Amino acid sequence: MTLMELSVSYRQQADVLRHRIQLVSELPARTAEERMMKTERLRLLEAMRRDVRDVAVICERYYDRSYRRNERYTL
């Protein structure tokens, strides 16, 4: 598997996470505890999606000489 193929799979997973975020955000929160749990779940899903998307970009641009850094990851 090449890094470009791997990046496609990371992008697909980011789409899955985006869809999950949309579903969770549409759930009603009746109590303060449910609202807090929903907020925490959304925060974790967003972090996961951001990380997966960042790794996809790194895999896509790994061999590009002009791409040096990501704010979190260094090549």
mmCIF file of the N, C-alpha and C atoms, coordinates in Angstrom:
data_MODEL
# 
_entry.id   MODEL 
# 
loop_
_atom_site.group_PDB 
_atom_site.id 
_atom_site.type_symbol 
_atom_site.label_atom_id 
_atom_site.label_alt_id 
_atom_site.label_comp_id 
_atom_site.label_asym_id 
_atom_site.label_entity_id 
_atom_site.label_seq_id 
_atom_site.pdbx_PDB_ins_code 
_atom_site.Cartn_x 
_atom_site.Cartn_y 
_atom_site.Cartn_z 
_atom_site.occupancy 
_atom_site.B_iso_or_equiv 
_atom_site.pdbx_formal_charge 
_atom_site.auth_seq_id 
_atom_site.auth_comp_id 
_atom_site.auth_asym_id 
_atom_site.auth_atom_id 
_atom_site.pdbx_PDB_model_num 
ATOM 1   N N  . MET A 1 1  ? 0.854   -1.171 0.000  1.00 0.00 ? 1  MET A N  1 
ATOM 2   C CA . MET A 1 1  ? 0.000   0.000  0.000  1.00 0.00 ? 1  MET A CA 1 
ATOM 3   C C  . MET A 1 1  ? 0.901   1.236  0.000  1.00 0.00 ? 1  MET A C  1 
ATOM 4   N N  . THR A 1 2  ? 0.611   2.156  -0.900 1.00 0.00 ? 2  THR A N  1 
ATOM 5   C CA . THR A 1 2  ? 1.389   3.386  -0.962 1.00 0.00 ? 2  THR A CA 1 
ATOM 6   C C  . THR A 1 2  ? 0.810   4.424  -0.002 1.00 0.00 ? 2  THR A C  1 
ATOM 7   N N  . LEU A 1 3  ? 1.562   5.478  0.215  1.00 0.00 ? 3  LEU A N  1 
ATOM 8   C CA . LEU A 1 3  ? 1.078   6.535  1.104  1.00 0.00 ? 3  LEU A CA 1 
ATOM 9   C C  . LEU A 1 3  ? -0.144  7.239  0.524  1.00 0.00 ? 3  LEU A C  1 
ATOM 10  N N  . MET A 1 4  ? -0.215  7.352  -0.808 1.00 0.00 ? 4  MET A N  1 
ATOM 11  C CA . MET A 1 4  ? -1.400  7.968  -1.422 1.00 0.00 ? 4  MET A CA 1 
ATOM 12  C C  . MET A 1 4  ? -2.636  7.107  -1.190 1.00 0.00 ? 4  MET A C  1 
ATOM 13  N N  . GLU A 1 5  ? -2.495  5.802  -1.302 1.00 0.00 ? 5  GLU A N  1 
ATOM 14  C CA . GLU A 1 5  ? -3.621  4.902  -1.028 1.00 0.00 ? 5  GLU A CA 1 
ATOM 15  C C  . GLU A 1 5  ? -4.015  4.980  0.445  1.00 0.00 ? 5  GLU A C  1 
ATOM 16  N N  . LEU A 1 6  ? -3.028  5.080  1.287  1.00 0.00 ? 6  LEU A N  1 
ATOM 17  C CA . LEU A 1 6  ? -3.289  5.201  2.715  1.00 0.00 ? 6  LEU A CA 1 
ATOM 18  C C  . LEU A 1 6  ? -4.010  6.517  3.034  1.00 0.00 ? 6  LEU A C  1 
ATOM 19  N N  . SER A 1 7  ? -3.621  7.577  2.359  1.00 0.00 ? 7  SER A N  1 
ATOM 20  C CA . SER A 1 7  ? -4.273  8.864  2.598  1.00 0.00 ? 7  SER A CA 1 
ATOM 21  C C  . SER A 1 7  ? -5.739  8.829  2.186  1.00 0.00 ? 7  SER A C  1 
ATOM 22  N N  . VAL A 1 8  ? -6.069  8.074  1.124  1.00 0.00 ? 8  VAL A N  1 
ATOM 23  C CA . VAL A 1 8  ? -7.470  7.939  0.706  1.00 0.00 ? 8  VAL A CA 1 
ATOM 24  C C  . VAL A 1 8  ? -8.270  7.277  1.816  1.00 0.00 ? 8  VAL A C  1 
ATOM 25  N N  . SER A 1 9  ? -7.698  6.252  2.418  1.00 0.00 ? 9  SER A N  1 
ATOM 26  C CA . SER A 1 9  ? -8.414  5.580  3.492  1.00 0.00 ? 9  SER A CA 1 
ATOM 27  C C  . SER A 1 9  ? -8.566  6.463  4.730  1.00 0.00 ? 9  SER A C  1 
ATOM 28  N N  . TYR A 1 10 ? -7.561  7.300  5.008  1.00 0.00 ? 10 TYR A N  1 
ATOM 29  C CA . TYR A 1 10 ? -7.703  8.261  6.110  1.00 0.00 ? 10 TYR A CA 1 
ATOM 30  C C  . TYR A 1 10 ? -8.794  9.280  5.800  1.00 0.00 ? 10 TYR A C  1 
ATOM 31  N N  . ARG A 1 11 ? -8.870  9.739  4.570  1.00 0.00 ? 11 ARG A N  1 
ATOM 32  C CA . ARG A 1 11 ? -9.920  10.696 4.183  1.00 0.00 ? 11 ARG A CA 1 
ATOM 33  C C  . ARG A 1 11 ? -11.302 10.070 4.313  1.00 0.00 ? 11 ARG A C  1 
ATOM 34  N N  . GLN A 1 12 ? -11.431 8.799  3.957  1.00 0.00 ? 12 GLN A N  1 
ATOM 35  C CA . GLN A 1 12 ? -12.717 8.115  4.104  1.00 0.00 ? 12 GLN A CA 1 
ATOM 36  C C  . GLN A 1 12 ? -13.119 8.034  5.576  1.00 0.00 ? 12 GLN A C  1 
ATOM 37  N N  . GLN A 1 13 ? -12.155 7.752  6.420  1.00 0.00 ? 13 GLN A N  1 
ATOM 38  C CA . GLN A 1 13 ? -12.454 7.696  7.851  1.00 0.00 ? 13 GLN A CA 1 
ATOM 39  C C  . GLN A 1 13 ? -12.830 9.064  8.399  1.00 0.00 ? 13 GLN A C  1 
ATOM 40  N N  . ALA A 1 14 ? -12.218 10.112 7.866  1.00 0.00 ? 14 ALA A N  1 
ATOM 41  C CA . ALA A 1 14 ? -12.589 11.469 8.275  1.00 0.00 ? 14 ALA A CA 1 
ATOM 42  C C  . ALA A 1 14 ? -14.033 11.758 7.881  1.00 0.00 ? 14 ALA A C  1 
ATOM 43  N N  . ASP A 1 15 ? -14.461 11.267 6.717  1.00 0.00 ? 15 ASP A N  1 
ATOM 44  C CA . ASP A 1 15 ? -15.853 11.441 6.298  1.00 0.00 ? 15 ASP A CA 1 
ATOM 45  C C  . ASP A 1 15 ? -16.810 10.683 7.212  1.00 0.00 ? 15 ASP A C  1 
ATOM 46  N N  . VAL A 1 16 ? -16.403 9.485  7.618  1.00 0.00 ? 16 VAL A N  1 
ATOM 47  C CA . VAL A 1 16 ? -17.224 8.699  8.554  1.00 0.00 ? 16 VAL A CA 1 
ATOM 48  C C  . VAL A 1 16 ? -17.365 9.453  9.877  1.00 0.00 ? 16 VAL A C  1 
ATOM 49  N N  . LEU A 1 17 ? -16.269 10.006 10.353 1.00 0.00 ? 17 LEU A N  1 
ATOM 50  C CA . LEU A 1 17 ? -16.311 10.762 11.608 1.00 0.00 ? 17 LEU A CA 1 
ATOM 51  C C  . LEU A 1 17 ? -17.155 12.033 11.459 1.00 0.00 ? 17 LEU A C  1 
ATOM 52  N N  . ARG A 1 18 ? -17.059 12.695 10.312 1.00 0.00 ? 18 ARG A N  1 
ATOM 53  C CA . ARG A 1 18 ? -17.877 13.886 10.067 1.00 0.00 ? 18 ARG A CA 1 
ATOM 54  C C  . ARG A 1 18 ? -19.365 13.532 10.125 1.00 0.00 ? 18 ARG A C  1 
ATOM 55  N N  . HIS A 1 19 ? -19.710 12.394 9.527  1.00 0.00 ? 19 HIS A N  1 
ATOM 56  C CA . HIS A 1 19 ? -21.109 11.946 9.556  1.00 0.00 ? 19 HIS A CA 1 
ATOM 57  C C  . HIS A 1 19 ? -21.537 11.629 10.993 1.00 0.00 ? 19 HIS A C  1 
ATOM 58  N N  . ARG A 1 20 ? -20.664 10.993 11.760 1.00 0.00 ? 20 ARG A N  1 
ATOM 59  C CA . ARG A 1 20 ? -20.977 10.676 13.156 1.00 0.00 ? 20 ARG A CA 1 
ATOM 60  C C  . ARG A 1 20 ? -21.171 11.945 13.971 1.00 0.00 ? 20 ARG A C  1 
ATOM 61  N N  . ILE A 1 21 ? -20.353 12.958 13.702 1.00 0.00 ? 21 ILE A N  1 
ATOM 62  C CA . ILE A 1 21 ? -20.486 14.241 14.393 1.00 0.00 ? 21 ILE A CA 1 
ATOM 63  C C  . ILE A 1 21 ? -21.838 14.857 14.089 1.00 0.00 ? 21 ILE A C  1 
ATOM 64  N N  . GLN A 1 22 ? -22.242 14.770 12.838 1.00 0.00 ? 22 GLN A N  1 
ATOM 65  C CA . GLN A 1 22 ? -23.537 15.314 12.451 1.00 0.00 ? 22 GLN A CA 1 
ATOM 66  C C  . GLN A 1 22 ? -24.671 14.588 13.171 1.00 0.00 ? 22 GLN A C  1 
ATOM 67  N N  . LEU A 1 23 ? -24.573 13.264 13.245 1.00 0.00 ? 23 LEU A N  1 
ATOM 68  C CA . LEU A 1 23 ? -25.619 12.489 13.926 1.00 0.00 ? 23 LEU A CA 1 
ATOM 69  C C  . LEU A 1 23 ? -25.688 12.821 15.416 1.00 0.00 ? 23 LEU A C  1 
ATOM 70  N N  . VAL A 1 24 ? -24.551 12.904 16.059 1.00 0.00 ? 24 VAL A N  1 
ATOM 71  C CA . VAL A 1 24 ? -24.522 13.196 17.493 1.00 0.00 ? 24 VAL A CA 1 
ATOM 72  C C  . VAL A 1 24 ? -25.032 14.610 17.759 1.00 0.00 ? 24 VAL A C  1 
ATOM 73  N N  . SER A 1 25 ? -24.685 15.543 16.901 1.00 0.00 ? 25 SER A N  1 
ATOM 74  C CA . SER A 1 25 ? -25.137 16.920 17.127 1.00 0.00 ? 25 SER A CA 1 
ATOM 75  C C  . SER A 1 25 ? -26.645 17.069 16.978 1.00 0.00 ? 25 SER A C  1 
ATOM 76  N N  . GLU A 1 26 ? -27.272 16.174 16.222 1.00 0.00 ? 26 GLU A N  1 
ATOM 77  C CA . GLU A 1 26 ? -28.725 16.226 16.055 1.00 0.00 ? 26 GLU A CA 1 
ATOM 78  C C  . GLU A 1 26 ? -29.495 15.558 17.192 1.00 0.00 ? 26 GLU A C  1 
ATOM 79  N N  . LEU A 1 27 ? -28.804 14.811 18.035 1.00 0.00 ? 27 LEU A N  1 
ATOM 80  C CA . LEU A 1 27 ? -29.473 14.144 19.156 1.00 0.00 ? 27 LEU A CA 1 
ATOM 81  C C  . LEU A 1 27 ? -29.968 15.174 20.167 1.00 0.00 ? 27 LEU A C  1 
ATOM 82  N N  . PRO A 1 28 ? -31.181 14.986 20.672 1.00 0.00 ? 28 PRO A N  1 
ATOM 83  C CA . PRO A 1 28 ? -31.668 15.918 21.695 1.00 0.00 ? 28 PRO A CA 1 
ATOM 84  C C  . PRO A 1 28 ? -31.034 15.617 23.056 1.00 0.00 ? 28 PRO A C  1 
ATOM 85  N N  . ALA A 1 29 ? -30.759 16.660 23.790 1.00 0.00 ? 29 ALA A N  1 
ATOM 86  C CA . ALA A 1 29 ? -30.226 16.512 25.144 1.00 0.00 ? 29 ALA A CA 1 
ATOM 87  C C  . ALA A 1 29 ? -31.276 17.056 26.102 1.00 0.00 ? 29 ALA A C  1 
ATOM 88  N N  . ARG A 1 30 ? -31.885 16.158 26.855 1.00 0.00 ? 30 ARG A N  1 
ATOM 89  C CA . ARG A 1 30 ? -32.987 16.564 27.738 1.00 0.00 ? 30 ARG A CA 1 
ATOM 90  C C  . ARG A 1 30 ? -32.516 17.081 29.080 1.00 0.00 ? 30 ARG A C  1 
ATOM 91  N N  . THR A 1 31 ? -31.458 16.537 29.578 1.00 0.00 ? 31 THR A N  1 
ATOM 92  C CA . THR A 1 31 ? -30.979 16.961 30.894 1.00 0.00 ? 31 THR A CA 1 
ATOM 93  C C  . THR A 1 31 ? -29.601 17.607 30.761 1.00 0.00 ? 31 THR A C  1 
ATOM 94  N N  . ALA A 1 32 ? -29.168 18.227 31.845 1.00 0.00 ? 32 ALA A N  1 
ATOM 95  C CA . ALA A 1 32 ? -27.851 18.859 31.843 1.00 0.00 ? 32 ALA A CA 1 
ATOM 96  C C  . ALA A 1 32 ? -26.754 17.807 31.704 1.00 0.00 ? 32 ALA A C  1 
ATOM 97  N N  . GLU A 1 33 ? -26.958 16.643 32.304 1.00 0.00 ? 33 GLU A N  1 
ATOM 98  C CA . GLU A 1 33 ? -25.971 15.567 32.195 1.00 0.00 ? 33 GLU A CA 1 
ATOM 99  C C  . GLU A 1 33 ? -25.855 15.071 30.758 1.00 0.00 ? 33 GLU A C  1 
ATOM 100 N N  . GLU A 1 34 ? -26.989 14.889 30.091 1.00 0.00 ? 34 GLU A N  1 
ATOM 101 C CA . GLU A 1 34 ? -26.974 14.471 28.681 1.00 0.00 ? 34 GLU A CA 1 
ATOM 102 C C  . GLU A 1 34 ? -26.313 15.527 27.806 1.00 0.00 ? 34 GLU A C  1 
ATOM 103 N N  . ARG A 1 35 ? -26.579 16.780 28.102 1.00 0.00 ? 35 ARG A N  1 
ATOM 104 C CA . ARG A 1 35 ? -25.980 17.874 27.342 1.00 0.00 ? 35 ARG A CA 1 
ATOM 105 C C  . ARG A 1 35 ? -24.454 17.876 27.512 1.00 0.00 ? 35 ARG A C  1 
ATOM 106 N N  . MET A 1 36 ? -24.013 17.627 28.742 1.00 0.00 ? 36 MET A N  1 
ATOM 107 C CA . MET A 1 36 ? -22.583 17.585 29.020 1.00 0.00 ? 36 MET A CA 1 
ATOM 108 C C  . MET A 1 36 ? -21.929 16.387 28.309 1.00 0.00 ? 36 MET A C  1 
ATOM 109 N N  . MET A 1 37 ? -22.588 15.234 28.344 1.00 0.00 ? 37 MET A N  1 
ATOM 110 C CA . MET A 1 37 ? -22.069 14.049 27.664 1.00 0.00 ? 37 MET A CA 1 
ATOM 111 C C  . MET A 1 37 ? -22.016 14.266 26.156 1.00 0.00 ? 37 MET A C  1 
ATOM 112 N N  . LYS A 1 38 ? -23.038 14.904 25.613 1.00 0.00 ? 38 LYS A N  1 
ATOM 113 C CA . LYS A 1 38 ? -23.075 15.188 24.183 1.00 0.00 ? 38 LYS A CA 1 
ATOM 114 C C  . LYS A 1 38 ? -21.942 16.138 23.793 1.00 0.00 ? 38 LYS A C  1 
ATOM 115 N N  . THR A 1 39 ? -21.709 17.154 24.581 1.00 0.00 ? 39 THR A N  1 
ATOM 116 C CA . THR A 1 39 ? -20.636 18.110 24.316 1.00 0.00 ? 39 THR A CA 1 
ATOM 117 C C  . THR A 1 39 ? -19.276 17.432 24.358 1.00 0.00 ? 39 THR A C  1 
ATOM 118 N N  . GLU A 1 40 ? -19.066 16.570 25.341 1.00 0.00 ? 40 GLU A N  1 
ATOM 119 C CA . GLU A 1 40 ? -17.802 15.847 25.461 1.00 0.00 ? 40 GLU A CA 1 
ATOM 120 C C  . GLU A 1 40 ? -17.606 14.901 24.276 1.00 0.00 ? 40 GLU A C  1 
ATOM 121 N N  . ARG A 1 41 ? -18.667 14.211 23.900 1.00 0.00 ? 41 ARG A N  1 
ATOM 122 C CA . ARG A 1 41 ? -18.594 13.283 22.759 1.00 0.00 ? 41 ARG A CA 1 
ATOM 123 C C  . ARG A 1 41 ? -18.256 14.043 21.474 1.00 0.00 ? 41 ARG A C  1 
ATOM 124 N N  . LEU A 1 42 ? -18.884 15.183 21.263 1.00 0.00 ? 42 LEU A N  1 
ATOM 125 C CA . LEU A 1 42 ? -18.600 15.990 20.078 1.00 0.00 ? 42 LEU A CA 1 
ATOM 126 C C  . LEU A 1 42 ? -17.162 16.505 20.086 1.00 0.00 ? 42 LEU A C  1 
ATOM 127 N N  . ARG A 1 43 ? -16.685 16.877 21.247 1.00 0.00 ? 43 ARG A N  1 
ATOM 128 C CA . ARG A 1 43 ? -15.309 17.359 21.356 1.00 0.00 ? 43 ARG A CA 1 
ATOM 129 C C  . ARG A 1 43 ? -14.313 16.262 20.981 1.00 0.00 ? 43 ARG A C  1 
ATOM 130 N N  . LEU A 1 44 ? -14.547 15.047 21.461 1.00 0.00 ? 44 LEU A N  1 
ATOM 131 C CA . LEU A 1 44 ? -13.668 13.923 21.144 1.00 0.00 ? 44 LEU A CA 1 
ATOM 132 C C  . LEU A 1 44 ? -13.737 13.551 19.665 1.00 0.00 ? 44 LEU A C  1 
ATOM 133 N N  . LEU A 1 45 ? -14.934 13.536 19.114 1.00 0.00 ? 45 LEU A N  1 
ATOM 134 C CA . LEU A 1 45 ? -15.083 13.204 17.695 1.00 0.00 ? 45 LEU A CA 1 
ATOM 135 C C  . LEU A 1 45 ? -14.401 14.239 16.803 1.00 0.00 ? 45 LEU A C  1 
ATOM 136 N N  . GLU A 1 46 ? -14.519 15.509 17.163 1.00 0.00 ? 46 GLU A N  1 
ATOM 137 C CA . GLU A 1 46 ? -13.860 16.572 16.389 1.00 0.00 ? 46 GLU A CA 1 
ATOM 138 C C  . GLU A 1 46 ? -12.346 16.425 16.450 1.00 0.00 ? 46 GLU A C  1 
ATOM 139 N N  . ALA A 1 47 ? -11.824 16.091 17.617 1.00 0.00 ? 47 ALA A N  1 
ATOM 140 C CA . ALA A 1 47 ? -10.378 15.894 17.753 1.00 0.00 ? 47 ALA A CA 1 
ATOM 141 C C  . ALA A 1 47 ? -9.916  14.708 16.914 1.00 0.00 ? 47 ALA A C  1 
ATOM 142 N N  . MET A 1 48 ? -10.678 13.632 16.929 1.00 0.00 ? 48 MET A N  1 
ATOM 143 C CA . MET A 1 48 ? -10.339 12.467 16.127 1.00 0.00 ? 48 MET A CA 1 
ATOM 144 C C  . MET A 1 48 ? -10.357 12.811 14.645 1.00 0.00 ? 48 MET A C  1 
ATOM 145 N N  . ARG A 1 49 ? -11.380 13.536 14.215 1.00 0.00 ? 49 ARG A N  1 
ATOM 146 C CA . ARG A 1 49 ? -11.493 13.903 12.800 1.00 0.00 ? 49 ARG A CA 1 
ATOM 147 C C  . ARG A 1 49 ? -10.338 14.805 12.383 1.00 0.00 ? 49 ARG A C  1 
ATOM 148 N N  . ARG A 1 50 ? -9.984  15.746 13.224 1.00 0.00 ? 50 ARG A N  1 
ATOM 149 C CA . ARG A 1 50 ? -8.877  16.654 12.925 1.00 0.00 ? 50 ARG A CA 1 
ATOM 150 C C  . ARG A 1 50 ? -7.565  15.883 12.788 1.00 0.00 ? 50 ARG A C  1 
ATOM 151 N N  . ASP A 1 51 ? -7.316  14.948 13.699 1.00 0.00 ? 51 ASP A N  1 
ATOM 152 C CA . ASP A 1 51 ? -6.087  14.158 13.646 1.00 0.00 ? 51 ASP A CA 1 
ATOM 153 C C  . ASP A 1 51 ? -6.034  13.270 12.400 1.00 0.00 ? 51 ASP A C  1 
ATOM 154 N N  . VAL A 1 52 ? -7.147  12.630 12.077 1.00 0.00 ? 52 VAL A N  1 
ATOM 155 C CA . VAL A 1 52 ? -7.195  11.765 10.891 1.00 0.00 ? 52 VAL A CA 1 
ATOM 156 C C  . VAL A 1 52 ? -6.970  12.591 9.629  1.00 0.00 ? 52 VAL A C  1 
ATOM 157 N N  . ARG A 1 53 ? -7.579  13.755 9.574  1.00 0.00 ? 53 ARG A N  1 
ATOM 158 C CA . ARG A 1 53 ? -7.410  14.634 8.411  1.00 0.00 ? 53 ARG A CA 1 
ATOM 159 C C  . ARG A 1 53 ? -5.960  15.108 8.299  1.00 0.00 ? 53 ARG A C  1 
ATOM 160 N N  . ASP A 1 54 ? -5.336  15.447 9.413  1.00 0.00 ? 54 ASP A N  1 
ATOM 161 C CA . ASP A 1 54 ? -3.935  15.878 9.399  1.00 0.00 ? 54 ASP A CA 1 
ATOM 162 C C  . ASP A 1 54 ? -3.015  14.767 8.907  1.00 0.00 ? 54 ASP A C  1 
ATOM 163 N N  . VAL A 1 55 ? -3.244  13.549 9.353  1.00 0.00 ? 55 VAL A N  1 
ATOM 164 C CA . VAL A 1 55 ? -2.420  12.429 8.918  1.00 0.00 ? 55 VAL A CA 1 
ATOM 165 C C  . VAL A 1 55 ? -2.633  12.157 7.427  1.00 0.00 ? 55 VAL A C  1 
ATOM 166 N N  . ALA A 1 56 ? -3.853  12.334 6.948  1.00 0.00 ? 56 ALA A N  1 
ATOM 167 C CA . ALA A 1 56 ? -4.113  12.168 5.510  1.00 0.00 ? 56 ALA A CA 1 
ATOM 168 C C  . ALA A 1 56 ? -3.298  13.170 4.698  1.00 0.00 ? 56 ALA A C  1 
ATOM 169 N N  . VAL A 1 57 ? -3.241  14.399 5.145  1.00 0.00 ? 57 VAL A N  1 
ATOM 170 C CA . VAL A 1 57 ? -2.465  15.426 4.443  1.00 0.00 ? 57 VAL A CA 1 
ATOM 171 C C  . VAL A 1 57 ? -0.978  15.078 4.474  1.00 0.00 ? 57 VAL A C  1 
ATOM 172 N N  . ILE A 1 58 ? -0.506  14.611 5.604  1.00 0.00 ? 58 ILE A N  1 
ATOM 173 C CA . ILE A 1 58 ? 0.907   14.236 5.709  1.00 0.00 ? 58 ILE A CA 1 
ATOM 174 C C  . ILE A 1 58 ? 1.220   13.087 4.745  1.00 0.00 ? 58 ILE A C  1 
ATOM 175 N N  . CYS A 1 59 ? 0.343   12.096 4.682  1.00 0.00 ? 59 CYS A N  1 
ATOM 176 C CA . CYS A 1 59 ? 0.567   10.981 3.760  1.00 0.00 ? 59 CYS A CA 1 
ATOM 177 C C  . CYS A 1 59 ? 0.537   11.445 2.306  1.00 0.00 ? 59 CYS A C  1 
ATOM 178 N N  . GLU A 1 60 ? -0.358  12.354 1.985  1.00 0.00 ? 60 GLU A N  1 
ATOM 179 C CA . GLU A 1 60 ? -0.452  12.855 0.615  1.00 0.00 ? 60 GLU A CA 1 
ATOM 180 C C  . GLU A 1 60 ? 0.789   13.636 0.210  1.00 0.00 ? 60 GLU A C  1 
ATOM 181 N N  . ARG A 1 61 ? 1.323   14.399 1.124  1.00 0.00 ? 61 ARG A N  1 
ATOM 182 C CA . ARG A 1 61 ? 2.420   15.318 0.793  1.00 0.00 ? 61 ARG A CA 1 
ATOM 183 C C  . ARG A 1 61 ? 3.788   14.867 1.293  1.00 0.00 ? 61 ARG A C  1 
ATOM 184 N N  . TYR A 1 62 ? 3.901   13.629 1.678  1.00 0.00 ? 62 TYR A N  1 
ATOM 185 C CA . TYR A 1 62 ? 5.150   13.144 2.268  1.00 0.00 ? 62 TYR A CA 1 
ATOM 186 C C  . TYR A 1 62 ? 6.340   13.320 1.336  1.00 0.00 ? 62 TYR A C  1 
ATOM 187 N N  . TYR A 1 63 ? 6.146   13.062 0.056  1.00 0.00 ? 63 TYR A N  1 
ATOM 188 C CA . TYR A 1 63 ? 7.251   13.148 -0.894 1.00 0.00 ? 63 TYR A CA 1 
ATOM 189 C C  . TYR A 1 63 ? 7.347   14.505 -1.582 1.00 0.00 ? 63 TYR A C  1 
ATOM 190 N N  . ASP A 1 64 ? 6.491   15.421 -1.254 1.00 0.00 ? 64 ASP A N  1 
ATOM 191 C CA . ASP A 1 64 ? 6.531   16.767 -1.826 1.00 0.00 ? 64 ASP A CA 1 
ATOM 192 C C  . ASP A 1 64 ? 7.594   17.575 -1.088 1.00 0.00 ? 64 ASP A C  1 
ATOM 193 N N  . ARG A 1 65 ? 8.621   18.001 -1.795 1.00 0.00 ? 65 ARG A N  1 
ATOM 194 C CA . ARG A 1 65 ? 9.732   18.706 -1.148 1.00 0.00 ? 65 ARG A CA 1 
ATOM 195 C C  . ARG A 1 65 ? 9.324   20.065 -0.586 1.00 0.00 ? 65 ARG A C  1 
ATOM 196 N N  . SER A 1 66 ? 8.314   20.681 -1.154 1.00 0.00 ? 66 SER A N  1 
ATOM 197 C CA . SER A 1 66 ? 7.910   22.004 -0.673 1.00 0.00 ? 66 SER A CA 1 
ATOM 198 C C  . SER A 1 66 ? 7.108   21.933 0.627  1.00 0.00 ? 66 SER A C  1 
ATOM 199 N N  . TYR A 1 67 ? 6.596   20.759 0.955  1.00 0.00 ? 67 TYR A N  1 
ATOM 200 C CA . TYR A 1 67 ? 5.811   20.600 2.185  1.00 0.00 ? 67 TYR A CA 1 
ATOM 201 C C  . TYR A 1 67 ? 6.753   20.258 3.325  1.00 0.00 ? 67 TYR A C  1 
ATOM 202 N N  . ARG A 1 68 ? 6.885   21.140 4.265  1.00 0.00 ? 68 ARG A N  1 
ATOM 203 C CA . ARG A 1 68 ? 7.830   20.936 5.367  1.00 0.00 ? 68 ARG A CA 1 
ATOM 204 C C  . ARG A 1 68 ? 7.158   20.537 6.672  1.00 0.00 ? 68 ARG A C  1 
ATOM 205 N N  . ARG A 1 69 ? 6.130   21.255 7.032  1.00 0.00 ? 69 ARG A N  1 
ATOM 206 C CA . ARG A 1 69 ? 5.586   21.086 8.384  1.00 0.00 ? 69 ARG A CA 1 
ATOM 207 C C  . ARG A 1 69 ? 4.078   21.163 8.426  1.00 0.00 ? 69 ARG A C  1 
ATOM 208 N N  . ASN A 1 70 ? 3.606   20.532 9.430  1.00 0.00 ? 70 ASN A N  1 
ATOM 209 C CA . ASN A 1 70 ? 2.258   20.713 9.902  1.00 0.00 ? 70 ASN A CA 1 
ATOM 210 C C  . ASN A 1 70 ? 2.431   21.312 11.285 1.00 0.00 ? 70 ASN A C  1 
ATOM 211 N N  . GLU A 1 71 ? 1.449   22.035 11.795 1.00 0.00 ? 71 GLU A N  1 
ATOM 212 C CA . GLU A 1 71 ? 1.621   22.668 13.103 1.00 0.00 ? 71 GLU A CA 1 
ATOM 213 C C  . GLU A 1 71 ? 1.821   21.642 14.227 1.00 0.00 ? 71 GLU A C  1 
ATOM 214 N N  . ARG A 1 72 ? 1.383   20.410 14.031 1.00 0.00 ? 72 ARG A N  1 
ATOM 215 C CA . ARG A 1 72 ? 1.528   19.384 15.067 1.00 0.00 ? 72 ARG A CA 1 
ATOM 216 C C  . ARG A 1 72 ? 2.602   18.353 14.753 1.00 0.00 ? 72 ARG A C  1 
ATOM 217 N N  . TYR A 1 73 ? 2.707   18.003 13.478 1.00 0.00 ? 73 TYR A N  1 
ATOM 218 C CA . TYR A 1 73 ? 3.591   16.916 13.086 1.00 0.00 ? 73 TYR A CA 1 
ATOM 219 C C  . TYR A 1 73 ? 4.743   17.460 12.251 1.00 0.00 ? 73 TYR A C  1 
ATOM 220 N N  . THR A 1 74 ? 5.915   16.902 12.458 1.00 0.00 ? 74 THR A N  1 
ATOM 221 C CA . THR A 1 74 ? 7.097   17.294 11.689 1.00 0.00 ? 74 THR A CA 1 
ATOM 222 C C  . THR A 1 74 ? 7.573   16.103 10.876 1.00 0.00 ? 74 THR A C  1 
ATOM 223 N N  . LEU A 1 75 ? 7.892   16.363 9.632  1.00 0.00 ? 75 LEU A N  1 
ATOM 224 C CA . LEU A 1 75 ? 8.402   15.293 8.771  1.00 0.00 ? 75 LEU A CA 1 
ATOM 225 C C  . LEU A 1 75 ? 9.900   15.180 8.872  1.00 0.00 ? 75 LEU A C  1 
# 
